[in-house]
Amino acid sequence: MQSTSTAATEPALAQPAPVRRLMSLDALRGFDMFWIAGGEEIFHVLAKTTGWAWAFFMAEQFTHVEWDGFRPYDCIFPLFLFMAGVSTPFAVGSRLERGVLKSELARKIITRGLLLTLIGIVYNNGLFVHPISEMRFPSVLARIGLAGMFAQLIYLYFPNPKVQYSWFAGILLGYWAVMKLVPVPGCGAGLLTLDCSLAGYIDRSILPGRLYLKVHDPEGLFSTIPAIGTALLGIFSGQLLRSEGPSAHRDQKTLWLVLGGVSCLILGYSWGWIFPINKNLWTSSFVLVAGGWSILMLALFYWIIDVKKISGWAFFFTVIGMNSILIYIAGDFIDFEFTAKYFFGGLLSFFSEPIRAVGAVLALLAVKWAFLYFLYKKKVFLRV
């Protein structure tokens, strides 16, 4: 999780570099984090307290599909990984152009990937709280770290776009072939169920500790392989946005993003008939569908903010996006709910239940945003 023009491979508290900042990416990152930070609770609370049909519909869209299928909420995580890929040509590419050695960049990329994995383990388990047998090692941060790391190494050592596309196709096709053809003991080959998928079997066999779903982990090690493809889609998009020359007009870039996103959706939904769209398994069809929607959202934010220069509305999300990793983990260390009740609880007690419930969610979001705004004004940004 990083800004487009900063040294994203170095763990530090740093000031963002002012050069070549892609404002739309920070805003989109903040838009994504808004829902993770609690924005989706607005619809869940409305559905629970009012019974409105549209609120139930929206609340359902902000829940994960149990197994096969796709809802908007299933795009939240891959969108984040996609954006890490988008920032790569800006963060890594600019350093290459300044003459930084590939070996040095590779060391920083690997360090960042492993550090995110370590932070994910601590975030899941605390420090020395549980024995290894009770610890969960896979995590959202580990997937972002490892998948992003390998995608960045591909970008670093295989600069030819055609070779990068070959890597992308090979990863998705290879994962499909292995998942469908390699038999699982006691189940056979090609079963993509919770108990019998190859990804779950491999994770059960090699990962220490416990898995999130006991027999399967949605952020498991084996299903991190196709997630590299999600980050590569971001890299392809970032390369397009960073390209220069007479043919690199911003409106044309937007059009190419839209065409790319639509193409991914058509291919992904078509592939889903034989290789189901499944976030838990991070299937190749899921990579394309989630990637397609991610590209289209990037195109929309880029066109509005960077092309049309309509950016005032995006400041709210930019403040969140500039410290995305911090707000993701801060809830385990800072009692935002206590602060929200302290400042807003008395006022909300005068209102009826629906207003009070929604107001509590908005108050919590306001406290979190105020915390991030204070850091933004002080130019304190957590970079990993």
N, C-alpha and C positions, 0 to 999 in steps of 0.2 A: 504494500500500500504506500504509494509515494506520489510526489508531485512531479509534474512533467519536466521541470527544468532544474531539479535539485539533485544533490548527490544521494540518490536513493539506495545506493549499495553500502552506505556507511551508517552504522548505528550511532546516532548523535542527536543532541538537541541543537538545531541549527536554524539559521535564517534562510528563507527560500531565495534562491538566486533570481534576479529580476529579468534575466534574459530568456527570450523565447518561451514565455509562459503560455500554456494553452489553458485559457480561463475556463473553457467549457468542460475540460476534464476535471478540474477541481470542483466545479459545480455539480457535475454528474456524480462524482464520487460522494459528495455531500448528500445529494438526492438519494443515492443508494443507502448511505449510512443513516439517513433520517428514519427509514423504515426499520432498520436493525435497532436503532436507538429507542424505538417505542412508538413510532408513527402508526404502525399497523394496529396498535391497541385502540385507536380512535374508532375503527370500524367494529372491532370485537365488542367494545363497550356499548356502542350504539345498538348493535344487534341484540345484546343481552338485555339492555334496559328499555328499549323501545319496541322491539319486535318488528321493525320495519323490514319489508321484503328486500328492498335495495341494500339495506345495511347487512342483512344476512348474506346476500350475494357478494358484496364487497369483502365481508369478513372471510368468506370461503376462499376468495381469490388470494387472501393474505394468509393462507395456510399451505403447507407442503402437501403434495400428492403423496398418498401412503406408499405407493410403489410405482407402477407404470402410469405415465401421463405427465401433464405439464400445466402449471398455473403460474401467474405472474410472480408469486412469491418464490417459486423455484429458480427464478432468474437473479435473485438478489446476490447470492454467493458467486455464481459464475461471472456476473457483471463485474464484481470486484476484481476477480482474477484477470478478466479481460482487460480492465483498465490498468492493471499492473503491467500488462503487455503493451498497451498503448504508450505508456510513458517510457518504455525501453529505448526506442530510437532517439528520444530527446535526451535521456539521462546517459545512456551508454554510448549512443552514436556520436553525440557531441564530444565526448571525451576521446573517442577514437580519432576524431578529426583534429583534436588538439595534440595528438601524438602520444597519448597514454598507452602503455604497453598492454597487449592483450592478456598477458600473464597476470599483470597487476589487476586488471578489471575482472578477470576470472576469479582471482582470489577473493575480491570483494563480493562478487556475486555469490560465490559458494558460502562465504562467511555469513552473508545476509540470509541465505536460504536456511542454513543450519541454525542461525540465531532465532529466526521466526519459528522454526520447529521446536526449539528449546522453550521459547516463550509460550507456545501452545501447550506444551506438556505442563508447565507451571500453572498456566491459566486453568487447565482442566483439573489439576490435582493438588495445587499448592506445593509448598516446599516441605518434603519429608513428612507429609501428613498421613499418607497411605503406604502400605507395603506394595512392592512392585506388582504383586498378583492382583491388586485391586485398582491399579492405576490405568487410566485410559491414555494411550500414547498418540493415536491419531487425533487431529484437530483441524479446524478451519484454517488456523494460522499456519500449521504445518503444510497443508495442501497448497496454500498460497506461496509459501516459502519454497517448497520442493518443486512444484510444477513451474512456478515463475523462474526458479533457478535454472532448470534444464532448458526452458524456452529461451532464456537470455543467453545461455551458453551456445545454443544452436544459432542464435542471431549473431553472436560474437565470432564463432569459428566457421560459420557457413554464410557469408555475406551475400552470396548470390541468391536473389529471391526465388529463382526456379528450384534451387536446392532446398530452400526453406519450405516451399510448397510441397516438395517431395517428402520431406520429413513429416509435414502435417498429414498428408494423405497416407503415408506409411503407418503412422501412429494410429489413425482411426481405423484403417482397414486391418491392420495387424491385431488391434484389440478386438475387433469384431470376429476375426477368424479364430483367435485363441479362445474367446468366450463361448463360441458356438461349437468348436471342434474338439477341444481338449476335455476328456472325461473327468468327472469328479467322483472319487470313490464313494460308492453307495448310491449314487444318483445318475451317473451316466453323463453324456455330453449334451451341451446346448440348453440346459435348463437355467433359466434366469430368474429363479425364485429366491426368496430370502434364505432358505436353508441349503439350496443346491447350486448357487452360482459359483463359478470358478473364483471370482474375486473374493467372495466370503471365505471359501475354503483355504485359499492361499493366506489370507489375513489371519485366519484361525491357526494356521500351521506355523507361521513365522513371527507374528507379533506377540510380545509379552503382554501381560496384564489382561485387561478386559476390553471387550468391544462394546460399542454404544448400544447395539441391538442384540447383544449376547453372542449371536452366531454371525453377525455381520456389522460392519461399521461404514456409515455413509462417507466418511473421510479416510477410509482404509488406504493401505499402502499401494495395493495393486491397481485400484481404480484411480490413483493419482496419475498413472501413465497417460490415459486419454485427456486428463485435465491439462497436460502440457499443450494439447491442441487448442484449448480455450485461451491460454496465454499467447500462443502463436497467432491466433486470430487477432488478438489485440496488437501484437507486433506488426502484423500486416497493415492494420488500420493506422497505427502510428507512423509507419513508413510512408504511407500515402499522405498523411497530414503534414509530415515534415518535408516532403519532396518540394523542390523548387524548380524554376524554369518557366518558360512562356506557356507551357501547357498545364501548369499547376495552379490554375485559378481556383479560388476557394469555392465558388459555386460548382465547378467541375468536381472538386474533391467531394463535396456533399453528395453530388449525383452518384459518384462511384461508390461511396459508402452505402447509399440506399440500394443500389444495384447489388452490391455484395451482400448486404443483409437479407434482401429478398431471395437471392440465390441460395443462401445458407438455409433459409426457412423452407424453401421448396424441396431442397435435397434432404434436409433433416426430417421433415414430416413424411416424405416419401420413404426414406430409409426406415422410419419408425414402424412401418408395416411388417418388416422382417427382423428388425433389431430395435425393440421397443424403446421409446423415449423414457429414460429412467435416471433420475438424479442420484438415487442411492448407489447405482452401479456406474454412474457417469458414462453412460453408453455413448457411442460415437454419434448416434442420432441426437442425443441430448446435447452434445458439444455443438452440433450445428444449429439446433433450434435455439438454445440459450445464446449461442454466439450471434445468430441472426438478429434476435431481438436486441442484444447488446449493441451491435453495430448500428441498428436503426435508432436506438436511443442516443448513441454518440453523434450520429448524423444530425438529429434534431437539435441537440444542445449546441453542437458546433455551428450549425446554420444560424440559430437564433443569436448566440452569444458572440462568436468569432467572425461570422460573416455579416450579419445584420447589425451587430454592435448593440443589441438590446440586452443589456447585462445587469441593470440595476436590480431586477427581481431575483437574480441568482446569488446575491450577496449572502442571503440567509443560508443557502446550501454550501457556498464556498467556505464559510466559517467552519462548518462541520467537516467538509472534505479536507481542509488543511490539517486537521488533526484526527483523521479517521481511525487510525490504529489505537490512539489514546482513548477515544470515546468508546471503542469496542471493548476494551479491557477495564475501563475505569469503574464500571458498575460493580465490580467485585471488590473494589477498594474504597470507593466513595459512596456514602449513603445519600444519593440524590433524592430518594423518596422522603427521607426525614426533612431535608431542606424544603422540598416542595410543600409538605404538610405544614411546616413551621410558618412559611410565608403566605400560603394560600388556603390552608385548611379552614381557618375561621371564616373567611369570606365565602368559601364554597358551601359552608353549612347553611347558609340562608336560602339556597336554591333547592329545587326539586331533584329527585334522584338522577334522571337522565343528564341534566345539566351538571350536577355535582360529579357524576362519574366521568363524563367527558372532560369537565374542567380539571379533574385530578390528573388525567393523562396530559392535557395541555400544559398544566403547571409543571409536571415532571419534565416535559420537553423544554419548557422555557428555562428551567434551572440548568439543564444540561447545556442548552445553547448559550446561556449567559456565562457559564464556566468556560466554554470554548471561545466565546467572544473575548473574554478577559485575556486568555492565552494568545489569541490572535492579535490583540492590541499590543501585547507585550512582546510580540514576535517570537513566541515560544512554540516550536513545532517538534513533535516527536517523530524522528526519522529512524526507521529500521531497515 
